C-alpha cells in the first residue's frame, strides 16, 4: 500500500509542478493538497495503536503544511498566512524530533542561518522578523532531526533527517526566488525538494 500511495503522490506532485510552471491555479488547488493528503495517508498507515507522541506530531506537522500549501498557491496575497501555517508545522516537527541537541552540528546550522539571512537581509523589507523566526525554526528542526538520528541511529530517523535537509533546501530556494532573484527552474526545484522532504518525514513514522 505504501508503494501504491507513493506512486500516486509522485504523479500528483508531477501534475502540481506542471501546473505551477503554467501558473494554472485551478490544477494547483486540486493536486497540491492531493499530493500532501496522499503523503499523510502513507504516515497514517504506519501509526501504532495507540499512536506515539512522535507519530501525532509528525501527522500534525503534515496537516499544517498542507494548509500552508493552499495559502501559498496565491502567495502574493497569502504569503504571511502560509508562512505561519508552515511555522506551526515546523513547531510540530521540532516537538517530534526533540532530543538532546548535538552541539558540534549546531555550528553548521548557525552558520547556515547567518549566511542565509545575510544574503536576503536587504530584500526582506517588513518581513525581516517573520523570516528570522522561520529560518531559525526550520534550522532547529533539521538540527534536532540530525541529533535524533545521531543518538539513535534508527533507519526511520534517517528518513526524518534527510527529509529535514530537503525541507531546508526547498525553503531556501523559495526565499531566494521570492526575495533575492527569481530564476527559471525555481518552481520545479522548490516543489520537488519540498514533496520529497514531506514524503521522507512521513516514512519516518
N, C-alpha and C positions, 0 to 999 in steps of 0.2 A: 504493500500500500504506500509506503514511503517513496518508493521509486516512482510509482504512478503519479502521486501528488507532486513530486519533484519535477517530473516531465511536464505536467500540466502547468506548474508555476513557471517553468522555463519558457513555455510557449506564451503564456500570458505576459511574462516580462519582455519577451521579444516584441510582442504587439505593442506594449506600453512604450518601449524605446522608439519603435517606428512612429507611433502616434505623437510622441514628444518632438521628434525631429520634423514632423509635418505640422506641428502645432495644432493637432486635432484634439481639442479638449473633450469632445464627446467620447471618443475612444479611451482617452486617459481616465475619465471619470468611471469607466467600466472596468478597464483592465489593470489599472494601477492598484486600486483596492482589492481586486480579484486576486492579483499576484500575492498580495500580503495575506489574504484570507486563506489561500492555499498553503502558504508557509506556516501560518498559525495552525492550520489543520495538522501539518507534519508534527508540530510541537505537541499538540493536544493528544495525538495518537500515543505518545510515549509517557504521558503523565501517569504517575502511580496513584493508587487509592489507599489512603488519602494523599493528595498532592503535597510535595515538599515546598518549603518556603522558596527555594531556588526556582522550582517549576512555576509557582504562582507569579513570581516577579518577572520571569522571562516572558510568560504569556502576557502579562500586563504591559511590559515594555513593547511587545509586538503590537498590541492593540493601540496604544498611544501613538506608535509610529504610523500605523495605518491612518489614524485621524490626521496626523501631520501630513501624510501623503496627500490626502484630499485637499487640505488647505493649500499646499504648495503647487497644486495644479494651476492655481491662479495666484502665484506668489507675488505679483506686482501689487495685489490688493490684500492678500492674507499672509504675507511673509512672517510677520511677527507672531501670528496665531500658530502658524506651522512650526516656528522656532520653539514656542512654548510647549507645544504638544510633544515635539521630539525631546525637549529638555526633560519633561516629565518621564518620557520613555527611558531616557538615559539614567534618570534617578532610580528607576526600577531596575535597570541593569546593574547599576552601582550597588544597590541593595543585594541583588542576586550574587554578585561576584565578591561581596565584602569578605575580606580576609586581611591578615597582616601584610601590609604593603612591602614589596621587595624594594628596598631603598636604592640600590645601585641603578635599577632600571628607571627609577623615578627621575634621575638626572636626564635621561634621554627624553622623557615626556616633558619635563620642564623646559628643556632646550627647544623642543618642537613647538610648544605653545608660544614661547618668547619669539621664535623665528616667524611663526605663522602670524602673530599679531603685528610684528614689525613690518612685514610685507603689506599687510592690509590696512594698517592704522589710519593713514591719512585719507583713506577712501571710505571709511565706515560712517562718517557723519554722526547722526544722532543715535546710531545703533552700536556705539562703542561698548557701552556697559553690557547690553544683552549678548553681544558677540564674545566678550571676555568671559562672561559666565558660562556660555555654551562651550567655548573652546576648552576651558578648564574642566568642565564636567565630562566632556567626551574623552579628554586625555586621562582623567582619573578613572573613567570607566574602563578604558583599554589597559591602563596600568594595573588595576585590580584584576582584570581578566588574566593578564600575564602572571601576576602574583599568585592567583589561584591555581593556574596550571603549573607554575614553578613549584608550589607547595605540594600539590597532589600528584602531578604527572599523569593525570587521568586523560584518556582519549577524548571524552566529552568536553573537558575543559580546554583541550587543544582547539576544538571546534570554536568554542567561545572566544578564545584569544585571537584566532585567525579572523573570526568574524569582526571582532573589535578593530583590528587593523584595517580591514576593508571599509568599515564604517568611518574610521578616521580619514582614510583616503578619499572616500566619497564626499564627505562633508567639507574637506579641504578643497577639493576640486570645485564643489558647488560655491563655496565662499569666494574663491579666486575668480571664478567665472562671473559671479554676480557683482563683486565689489572692485576687483582689480582690473581684469581684462577678459572679455569673452573670447572663446576660441571655438573653432568649428566642430570639433568632436567632443565638446564638453558634455552634452546630454547623454550620449551613449556611454561614456566613461562613468559619469556620475551615477546613472541608473544601474548599470551592470555591476559596479562595485557595491552599490547600496543593496540590491537584491541578493547578491552573493553573501554579503555580510549578514543580512537577516536570516537567510537560509542556514548558514553555518551556526548562528546563535540558536536557531530553533532546533537544530540537530544536537545541540549540547545537552538538551533535556534527556 
